[in-house]
Amino acid sequence: MNLLDVILILIVLAFVYKGAQQGIAYMLGQAVGIIVGVLIASRIFDDLAHLIKPLFLGNYAIAAIFSFVLIFEIINELLGLILSALNVFGFLRNLPIFSTLDKWLGALLGLFVGNLILGVILFFLLRTPTNTSLDELLGTSSLTPLFINFAAWFIALFPNDFKMLPTVIEKEL
């Protein structure tokens, strides 16, 4: 277990905590946001990466990582907030048993969302070598393969160009 593994565990715990605090409606929005966010980000990150590449001293890999994560997070959070604002299950929070159930289901969905987000981000990071210590941490992490395997069903929905990213990056550099 390396430093990255500890960070990954803390991130998952943060998602579980956030799910328990926000409840099932918000986390359901997060789950929908992941699906929509990844599908959109995986199709348009390249355009943004080329646009902001000069900000990263011409390093396309870093610009691509930043672009994907930025687009993904914006869409993910917006959809989460929209569903939370609709507050579909809000009236249930006033009932004692349902309040507890809302928190537990939110925590469970937070666990799912956290694992899925990390799986997608780690998959993307492995596809965009940065020639930094991050690459070494990813290579020696014992949890990275578990997160990616968890998200494999979802990663299968990505466009083929996205899954073939190392080839695309090698041509760009």
Secondary structure in CASP SS format (residue, H / E / C, confidence):
PFRMAT SS
TARGET T0000
AUTHOR 0000-0000-0000
METHOD secondary structure of the structure
MODEL  1
M C 1.00
N C 1.00
L H 1.00
L H 1.00
D H 1.00
V H 1.00
I H 1.00
L H 1.00
I H 1.00
L H 1.00
I H 1.00
V H 1.00
L H 1.00
A H 1.00
F H 1.00
V H 1.00
Y H 1.00
K H 1.00
G H 1.00
A H 1.00
Q H 1.00
Q H 1.00
G C 1.00
I H 1.00
A H 1.00
Y H 1.00
M H 1.00
L H 1.00
G H 1.00
Q H 1.00
A H 1.00
V H 1.00
G H 1.00
I H 1.00
I H 1.00
V H 1.00
G H 1.00
V H 1.00
L H 1.00
I H 1.00
A H 1.00
S H 1.00
R H 1.00
I H 1.00
F H 1.00
D H 1.00
D H 1.00
L H 1.00
A H 1.00
H H 1.00
L H 1.00
I H 1.00
K H 1.00
P H 1.00
L H 1.00
F H 1.00
L C 1.00
G C 1.00
N C 1.00
Y H 1.00
A H 1.00
I H 1.00
A H 1.00
A H 1.00
I H 1.00
F H 1.00
S H 1.00
F H 1.00
V H 1.00
L H 1.00
I H 1.00
F H 1.00
E H 1.00
I H 1.00
I H 1.00
N H 1.00
E H 1.00
L H 1.00
L H 1.00
G H 1.00
L H 1.00
I H 1.00
L H 1.00
S H 1.00
A H 1.00
L H 1.00
N C 1.00
V C 1.00
F C 1.00
G H 1.00
F H 1.00
L H 1.00
R H 1.00
N H 1.00
L C 1.00
P H 1.00
I H 1.00
F H 1.00
S H 1.00
T H 1.00
L H 1.00
D H 1.00
K H 1.00
W H 1.00
L H 1.00
G H 1.00
A H 1.00
L H 1.00
L H 1.00
G H 1.00
L H 1.00
F H 1.00
V H 1.00
G H 1.00
N H 1.00
L H 1.00
I H 1.00
L H 1.00
G H 1.00
V H 1.00
I H 1.00
L H 1.00
F H 1.00
F H 1.00
L H 1.00
L H 1.00
R C 1.00
T C 1.00
P C 1.00
T C 1.00
N C 1.00
T C 1.00
S H 1.00
L H 1.00
D H 1.00
E H 1.00
L H 1.00
L H 1.00
G H 1.00
T H 1.00
S C 1.00
S C 1.00
L C 1.00
T H 1.00
P H 1.00
L H 1.00
F H 1.00
I H 1.00
N H 1.00
F H 1.00
A C 1.00
A H 1.00
W H 1.00
F H 1.00
I H 1.00
A C 1.00
L C 1.00
F C 1.00
P C 1.00
N H 1.00
D H 1.00
F H 1.00
K H 1.00
M C 1.00
L H 1.00
P H 1.00
T H 1.00
V H 1.00
I H 1.00
E H 1.00
K H 1.00
E H 1.00
L C 1.00
END
